Amino acid sequence: MKRDQLKDLGLSDDQIKAVMDINGEDINKAKSSNDEMIKENEALKLQLSERDKDFAKLKKTAKDNEELSSSCKTCKENTSRIMIILLKN
């Protein structure tokens, strides 16, 4: 909004000043709100990045657990075979 536009509409200088003051307040509120959204967005991006790292760790842990479970199963099977052999002897 420009003063010339308001002048062309027939507003007095006092009216133009009042409109410009109100408009300036609205613009400042919008800028402040935008700044807050930008900060919140950055914080959310950081949280998302941390969750991605946590997810990667959990994924590795799950894989490690699968390998451990497989090893345990193999050990149990081997123990069972040894027990059978020992019982036969």
C-alpha positions in Angstrom: 0.0 0.0 0.0 1.3 3.4 -1.0 0.4 6.8 0.3 -0.2 8.0 -3.3 -2.9 5.3 -3.7 -4.6 6.5 -0.5 -4.3 10.1 -1.6 -5.9 9.2 -4.9 -8.9 7.7 -3.0 -9.4 11.2 -1.4 -8.1 10.5 2.1 -6.7 13.3 4.1 -3.1 13.3 5.4 -4.3 12.4 8.9 -6.4 9.5 7.5 -3.5 8.3 5.4 -1.2 8.4 8.4 -3.7 6.4 10.5 -4.1 3.8 7.7 -0.4 3.5 7.2 0.2 3.1 11.0 -2.4 0.3 11.1 -0.9 -1.3 8.0 2.6 -1.1 9.6 1.4 -2.9 12.7 -0.2 -5.6 10.6 3.0 -6.0 8.6 5.1 -6.2 11.8 2.8 -8.9 13.3 3.0 -10.9 10.1 6.8 -10.7 10.1 7.0 -11.7 13.7 4.6 -14.7 13.0 6.7 -15.7 10.0 9.9 -15.5 12.1 8.3 -17.8 14.7 7.3 -20.3 12.0 10.8 -20.3 10.6 12.2 -21.0 14.0 9.7 -23.8 14.6 10.3 -25.3 11.2 14.1 -25.4 11.9 13.4 -27.0 15.3 11.2 -29.6 13.6 13.8 -30.3 11.0 16.4 -30.9 13.8 14.0 -33.3 15.6 13.3 -35.1 12.4 17.1 -35.5 11.8 17.5 -36.9 15.3 14.6 -39.3 14.8 16.2 -40.5 11.5 19.5 -41.2 13.4 17.6 -43.0 16.1 15.7 -45.1 13.5 19.0 -46.0 11.8 20.4 -47.2 15.2 17.3 -49.2 15.9 17.4 -50.7 12.5 21.0 -51.8 13.1 20.1 -53.1 16.5 17.3 -55.1 15.0 19.7 -56.6 12.5 22.1 -57.4 15.3 19.3 -59.0 17.3 18.3 -61.2 14.3 21.9 -62.3 13.9 22.1 -63.0 17.7 18.8 -64.9 17.5 20.1 -67.0 14.6 23.3 -67.7 16.5 21.4 -68.8 19.6 19.2 -71.1 17.5 22.3 -72.6 16.0 23.8 -73.1 19.4 20.6 -74.7 20.7 20.6 -77.1 17.7 24.2 -78.0 18.2 23.6 -78.5 21.9 20.7 -80.8 21.1 22.9 -82.8 18.7 25.6 -83.1 21.3 23.1 -84.2 23.9 21.7 -86.9 21.6 25.2 -88.1 20.9 26.1 -88.2 24.6 22.9 -90.0 25.5 23.6 -92.6 22.8 27.1 -93.3 24.2 
